Amino acid sequence: PDAERAPVSNIYWSDGDSGRLDGQPFRLANVDSPETGGVGAIGGARCEEEREIGYDAKEFIVELTRNADVQIARSYGADRYGREVVDLNVNGQSLARIGLNAGHYRPWPDWCGSLGIEVAEAG
């Protein structure tokens, strides 16, 4: 898509890695943040500890992007939920790299397992 290097004038974060860019749903590419949804809910956190650090990740990313120069660096098209999958730059730096370095993102993690918490599988 032609959205690459496009400036973003309005960003809303649903959680640490997804939300809305100028009103359109998006998800960051190739990284994952802890979930903030209720434990046991579809798409929610798998343990309460994940949910707690999910709120920390969201707060970090909201503050990082507040009043910043945010641009879509690359768009990969829509995911299965219709969200545009993107790489974002904040003040010229990769948002994913910043979040990874700060410990708020991981490349496709199991957050509860990485916290040393055993989770009972559903079913």
Summary of the structure (lengths in Angstrom):
residues: 123
radius of gyration: 14.5
end to end distance: 39.8
largest distance: 45.1
contacts: 355
relative contact order: 0.23
helix: 24%
strand: 28%
